[in-house]
């Protein structure tokens, strides 16, 4: 299902790096923080998406 979502956002013209799936256990608080921080940094580096908002 994740692959389908990646393909769909690609079709819409959205960079596929804006979608990520990570498996993190509830006991892995530090790993969760690392994943979220890393993904946030990646999105900031990519900059604005470029899609216009619907009216």
C-alpha positions as CSV (number, residue, x, y, z in Angstrom):
1,X,0.0,0.0,0.0
2,X,2.9,2.4,0.7
3,X,4.3,1.9,-2.8
4,X,0.9,2.9,-4.2
5,X,0.9,6.0,-2.1
6,X,4.4,6.9,-3.4
7,X,3.3,6.4,-7.0
8,X,0.3,8.6,-6.5
9,X,2.2,11.5,-5.0
10,X,4.7,11.2,-7.8
11,X,1.8,11.4,-10.3
12,X,0.6,14.5,-8.5
13,X,4.1,16.1,-8.9
14,X,5.0,15.9,-5.3
15,X,8.6,14.8,-4.5
16,X,8.4,11.2,-3.1
17,X,10.9,12.1,-0.4
18,X,8.0,13.9,1.3
19,X,6.5,10.6,2.2
20,X,8.2,8.2,4.6
21,X,7.1,5.1,6.5
22,X,9.1,4.0,9.5
23,X,8.3,1.2,12.0
24,X,9.0,2.3,15.5
25,X,8.0,0.4,18.7
26,X,6.3,2.2,21.5
27,X,9.4,1.3,23.6
28,X,11.7,3.2,21.2
29,X,11.2,6.8,22.3
30,X,14.7,7.9,21.4
31,X,14.4,6.3,17.9
32,X,11.1,7.9,17.4
33,X,12.6,11.3,18.2
34,X,15.5,10.7,15.8
35,X,13.1,9.6,13.0
36,X,10.9,12.7,13.4
37,X,13.8,15.1,13.7
38,X,15.5,13.6,10.6
39,X,12.4,13.7,8.6
40,X,11.6,17.3,9.6
41,X,15.1,18.4,8.6
42,X,14.7,16.6,5.2
43,X,11.4,18.4,4.6
44,X,12.9,21.8,5.5
45,X,15.8,21.1,3.0
46,X,13.3,20.3,0.3
47,X,11.5,23.6,0.8
48,X,8.0,24.4,-0.2
49,X,6.1,21.7,-2.0
50,X,5.0,24.0,-4.8
51,X,1.5,22.8,-5.1
52,X,-1.2,25.5,-5.1
53,X,-3.9,25.4,-2.5
54,X,-7.5,24.9,-3.6
55,X,-9.6,28.0,-3.4
